[in-house]
Amino acid sequence: MDAARHSELAKQAVVLSREDYDYVHKKHHGPGNWQKREELKQSMRIVRAKGVS
């Protein structure tokens, strides 16, 4: 996944509920892609740490 799309998903995920995040993640990556899931979760943590949330 390219950086722009990753960033956009991370921004969306910040404002989504956990259930919505899980749905979005599965929609984009498939339910078995745990590495990408962890990468996105880490990206979300970074975004939150910067105070965007």
N, CA, C and O atoms as a printed pandas DataFrame, in Angstrom:
     atom_number atom_name residue_name chain_id  residue_number  x_coord  y_coord  z_coord
0              1         N          MET        A               1    0.847   -1.192    0.000
1              2        CA          MET        A               1    0.000    0.000    0.000
2              3         C          MET        A               1    0.883    1.243    0.000
3              4         O          MET        A               1    1.863    1.325    0.740
4              5         N          ASP        A               2    0.520    2.207   -0.841
5              6        CA          ASP        A               2    1.359    3.399   -0.922
6              7         C          ASP        A               2    1.136    4.306    0.295
7              8         O          ASP        A               2    0.151    4.171    1.021
8              9         N          ALA        A               3    2.061    5.212    0.489
9             10        CA          ALA        A               3    2.065    6.023    1.711
10            11         C          ALA        A               3    0.820    6.905    1.818
11            12         O          ALA        A               3    0.269    7.070    2.906
12            13         N          ALA        A               4    0.382    7.466    0.702
13            14        CA          ALA        A               4   -0.783    8.356    0.738
14            15         C          ALA        A               4   -2.030    7.603    1.182
15            16         O          ALA        A               4   -2.814    8.105    1.988
16            17         N          ARG        A               5   -2.208    6.392    0.649
17            18        CA          ARG        A               5   -3.384    5.604    1.019
18            19         C          ARG        A               5   -3.292    5.177    2.483
19            20         O          ARG        A               5   -4.288    5.199    3.206
20            21         N          HIS        A               6   -2.100    4.790    2.909
21            22        CA          HIS        A               6   -1.895    4.404    4.305
22            23         C          HIS        A               6   -2.258    5.567    5.226
23            24         O          HIS        A               6   -2.945    5.380    6.231
24            25         N          SER        A               7   -1.798    6.753    4.882
25            26        CA          SER        A               7   -2.072    7.939    5.685
26            27         C          SER        A               7   -3.566    8.228    5.725
27            28         O          SER        A               7   -4.110    8.546    6.782
28            29         N          GLU        A               8   -4.230    8.120    4.582
29            30        CA          GLU        A               8   -5.663    8.394    4.515
30            31         C          GLU        A               8   -6.445    7.405    5.373
31            32         O          GLU        A               8   -7.363    7.791    6.097
32            33         N          LEU        A               9   -6.077    6.120    5.289
33            34        CA          LEU        A               9   -6.751    5.116    6.111
34            35         C          LEU        A               9   -6.517    5.390    7.591
35            36         O          LEU        A               9   -7.426    5.236    8.406
36            37         N          ALA        A              10   -5.309    5.793    7.933
37            38        CA          ALA        A              10   -5.007    6.077    9.332
38            39         C          ALA        A              10   -5.856    7.241    9.837
39            40         O          ALA        A              10   -6.365    7.204   10.957
40            41         N          LYS        A              11   -6.007    8.279    9.002
41            42        CA          LYS        A              11   -6.837    9.422    9.394
42            43         C          LYS        A              11   -8.287    8.989    9.593
43            44         O          LYS        A              11   -8.934    9.383   10.563
44            45         N          GLN        A              12   -8.786    8.178    8.668
45            46        CA          GLN        A              12  -10.163    7.695    8.790
46            47         C          GLN        A              12  -10.325    6.874   10.058
47            48         O          GLN        A              12  -11.311    7.018   10.781
48            49         N          ALA        A              13   -9.351    6.012   10.321
49            50        CA          ALA        A              13   -9.457    5.078   11.439
50            51         C          ALA        A              13   -9.505    5.812   12.780
51            52         O          ALA        A              13  -10.120    5.332   13.733
52            53         N          VAL        A              14   -8.858    6.973   12.852
53            54        CA          VAL        A              14   -8.853    7.728   14.102
54            55         C          VAL        A              14  -10.272    8.084   14.526
55            56         O          VAL        A              14  -10.586    8.072   15.716
56            57         N          VAL        A              15  -11.128    8.400   13.565
57            58        CA          VAL        A              15  -12.476    8.869   13.897
58            59         C          VAL        A              15  -13.511    7.753   13.863
59            60         O          VAL        A              15  -14.675    7.979   14.196
60            61         N          LEU        A              16  -13.108    6.568   13.469
61            62        CA          LEU        A              16  -14.040    5.448   13.408
62            63         C          LEU        A              16  -14.083    4.704   14.733
63            64         O          LEU        A              16  -13.120    4.703   15.500
64            65         N          SER        A              17  -15.209    4.081   14.978
65            66        CA          SER        A              17  -15.295    3.188   16.128
66            67         C          SER        A              17  -14.439    1.953   15.875
67            68         O          SER        A              17  -14.007    1.712   14.748
68            69         N          ARG        A              18  -14.199    1.183   16.910
69            70        CA          ARG        A              18  -13.424   -0.054   16.757
70            71         C          ARG        A              18  -14.084   -0.991   15.749
71            72         O          ARG        A              18  -13.395   -1.594   14.927
72            73         N          GLU        A              19  -15.406   -1.120   15.801
73            74        CA          GLU        A              19  -16.097   -2.020   14.879
74            75         C          GLU        A              19  -15.915   -1.550   13.439
75            76         O          GLU        A              19  -15.642   -2.350   12.544
76            77         N          ASP        A              20  -16.069   -0.245   13.227
77            78        CA          ASP        A              20  -15.896    0.296   11.882
78            79         C          ASP        A              20  -14.460    0.125   11.412
79            80         O          ASP        A              20  -14.218   -0.186   10.246
80            81         N          TYR        A              21  -13.505    0.329   12.320
81            82        CA          TYR        A              21  -12.105    0.152   11.959
82            83         C          TYR        A              21  -11.840   -1.278   11.511
83            84         O          TYR        A              21  -11.168   -1.511   10.507
84            85         N          ASP        A              22  -12.377   -2.235   12.267
85            86        CA          ASP        A              22  -12.193   -3.640   11.903
86            87         C          ASP        A              22  -12.775   -3.917   10.521
87            88         O          ASP        A              22  -12.170   -4.635    9.725
88            89         N          TYR        A              23  -13.951   -3.349   10.233
89            90        CA          TYR        A              23  -14.581   -3.541    8.923
90            91         C          TYR        A              23  -13.724   -2.934    7.818
91            92         O          TYR        A              23  -13.459   -3.575    6.801
92            93         N          VAL        A              24  -13.297   -1.698    8.026
93            94        CA          VAL        A              24  -12.469   -1.026    7.019
94            95         C          VAL        A              24  -11.188   -1.808    6.781
95            96         O          VAL        A              24  -10.762   -1.992    5.641
96            97         N          HIS        A              25  -10.580   -2.267    7.869
97            98        CA          HIS        A              25   -9.332   -3.010    7.730
98            99         C          HIS        A              25   -9.529   -4.274    6.920
99           100         O          HIS        A              25   -8.744   -4.560    6.016
100          101         N          LYS        A              26  -10.568   -5.036    7.231
101          102        CA          LYS        A              26  -10.821   -6.277    6.505
102          103         C          LYS        A              26  -11.154   -5.991    5.050
103          104         O          LYS        A              26  -10.753   -6.740    4.159
104          105         N          LYS        A              27  -11.887   -4.909    4.805
105          106        CA          LYS        A              27  -12.257   -4.536    3.441
106          107         C          LYS        A              27  -11.007   -4.262    2.607
107          108         O          LYS        A              27  -10.933   -4.663    1.446
108          109         N          HIS        A              28  -10.029   -3.582    3.197
109          110        CA          HIS        A              28   -8.848   -3.178    2.435
110          111         C          HIS        A              28   -7.745   -4.230    2.430
111          112         O          HIS        A              28   -6.997   -4.331    1.458
112          113         N          HIS        A              29   -7.634   -5.005    3.487
113          114        CA          HIS        A              29   -6.479   -5.897    3.613
114          115         C          HIS        A              29   -6.826   -7.375    3.678
115          116         O          HIS        A              29   -5.948   -8.226    3.539
116          117         N          GLY        A              30   -8.102   -7.688    3.888
117          118        CA          GLY        A              30   -8.462   -9.080    4.114
118          119         C          GLY        A              30   -8.284   -9.445    5.573
119          120         O          GLY        A              30   -7.442   -8.863    6.257
120          121         N          PRO        A              31   -9.061  -10.398    6.061
121          122        CA          PRO        A              31   -9.058  -10.723    7.486
122          123         C          PRO        A              31   -7.773  -11.381    7.973
123          124         O          PRO        A              31   -7.523  -11.412    9.177
124          125         N          GLY        A              32   -6.947  -11.911    7.060
125          126        CA          GLY        A              32   -5.772  -12.659    7.478
126          127         C          GLY        A              32   -4.473  -11.880    7.456
127          128         O          GLY        A              32   -3.422  -12.419    7.803
128          129         N          ASN        A              33   -4.527  -10.610    7.050
129          130        CA          ASN        A              33   -3.284   -9.858    6.868
130          131         C          ASN        A              33   -2.919   -9.132    8.161
131          132         O          ASN        A              33   -3.090   -7.918    8.274
132          133         N          TRP        A              34   -2.414   -9.894    9.135
133          134        CA          TRP        A              34   -2.158   -9.335   10.465
134          135         C          TRP        A              34   -1.005   -8.341   10.463
135          136         O          TRP        A              34   -0.999   -7.391   11.247
136          137         N          GLN        A              35   -0.029   -8.556    9.584
137          138        CA          GLN        A              35    1.101   -7.612    9.559
138          139         C          GLN        A              35    0.622   -6.216    9.172
139          140         O          GLN        A              35    0.986   -5.227    9.809
140          141         N          LYS        A              36   -0.199   -6.144    8.119
141          142        CA          LYS        A              36   -0.720   -4.841    7.708
142          143         C          LYS        A              36   -1.599   -4.240    8.797
143          144         O          LYS        A              36   -1.588   -3.029    9.018
144          145         N          ARG        A              37   -2.368   -5.105    9.483
145          146        CA          ARG        A              37   -3.207   -4.628   10.582
146          147         C          ARG        A              37   -2.351   -3.976   11.657
147          148         O          ARG        A              37   -2.677   -2.897   12.151
148          149         N          GLU        A              38   -1.258   -4.632   12.017
149          150        CA          GLU        A              38   -0.384   -4.079   13.049
150          151         C          GLU        A              38    0.269   -2.782   12.579
151          152         O          GLU        A              38    0.437   -1.847   13.362
152          153         N          GLU        A              39    0.639   -2.727   11.294
153          154        CA          GLU        A              39    1.234   -1.502   10.761
154          155         C          GLU        A              39    0.240   -0.349   10.839
155          156         O          GLU        A              39    0.605    0.768   11.205
156          157         N          LEU        A              40   -1.026   -0.625   10.493
157          158        CA          LEU        A              40   -2.036    0.427   10.529
158          159         C          LEU        A              40   -2.308    0.864   11.966
159          160         O          LEU        A              40   -2.472    2.053   12.238
160          161         N          LYS        A              41   -2.356   -0.108   12.890
161          162        CA          LYS        A              41   -2.567    0.236   14.295
162          163         C          LYS        A              41   -1.430    1.116   14.807
163          164         O          LYS        A              41   -1.669    2.076   15.540
164          165         N          GLN        A              42   -0.190    0.792   14.422
165          166        CA          GLN        A              42    0.953    1.601   14.839
166          167         C          GLN        A              42    0.853    3.004   14.252
167          168         O          GLN        A              42    1.154    3.988   14.929
168          169         N          SER        A              43    0.428    3.096   12.986
169          170        CA          SER        A              43    0.249    4.396   12.353
170          171         C          SER        A              43   -0.798    5.213   13.105
171          172         O          SER        A              43   -0.625    6.416   13.301
172          173         N          MET        A              44   -1.879    4.564   13.524
173          174        CA          MET        A              44   -2.920    5.248   14.288
174          175         C          MET        A              44   -2.362    5.783   15.596
175          176         O          MET        A              44   -2.696    6.894   16.008
176          177         N          ARG        A              45   -1.506    4.993   16.257
177          178        CA          ARG        A              45   -0.907    5.437   17.521
178          179         C          ARG        A              45   -0.061    6.691   17.298
179          180         O          ARG        A              45   -0.091    7.622   18.102
180          181         N          ILE        A              46    0.690    6.702   16.204
181          182        CA          ILE        A              46    1.532    7.854   15.885
182          183         C          ILE        A              46    0.667    9.085   15.639
183          184         O          ILE        A              46    0.967   10.172   16.132
184          185         N          VAL        A              47   -0.409    8.908   14.874
185          186        CA          VAL        A              47   -1.310   10.026   14.586
186          187         C          VAL        A              47   -1.901   10.575   15.881
187          188         O          VAL        A              47   -1.949   11.789   16.081
188          189         N          ARG        A              48   -2.347    9.684   16.753
189          190        CA          ARG        A              48   -2.930   10.119   18.023
190          191         C          ARG        A              48   -1.883   10.818   18.889
191          192         O          ARG        A              48   -2.185   11.792   19.578
192          193         N          ALA        A              49   -0.653   10.311   18.848
193          194        CA          ALA        A              49    0.413   10.894   19.659
194          195         C          ALA        A              49    0.711   12.330   19.229
195          196         O          ALA        A              49    1.131   13.153   20.041
196          197         N          LYS        A              50    0.492   12.623   17.947
197          198        CA          LYS        A              50    0.723   13.972   17.433
198          199         C          LYS        A              50   -0.442   14.909   17.751
199          200         O          LYS        A              50   -0.384   16.101   17.452
200          201         N          GLY        A              51   -1.499   14.366   18.358
201          202        CA          GLY        A              51   -2.606   15.211   18.793
202          203         C          GLY        A              51   -3.665   15.447   17.732
203          204         O          GLY        A              51   -4.517   16.320   17.896
204          205         N          VAL        A              52   -3.629   14.688   16.654
205          206        CA          VAL        A              52   -4.608   14.868   15.583
206          207         C          VAL        A              52   -6.001   14.473   16.053
207          208         O          VAL        A              52   -6.996   15.062   15.629
208          209         N          SER        A              53   -6.070   13.475   16.928
209          210        CA          SER        A              53   -7.369   13.023   17.426
210          211         C          SER        A              53   -7.963   14.088   18.349
211          212         O          SER        A              53   -9.060   13.905   18.878
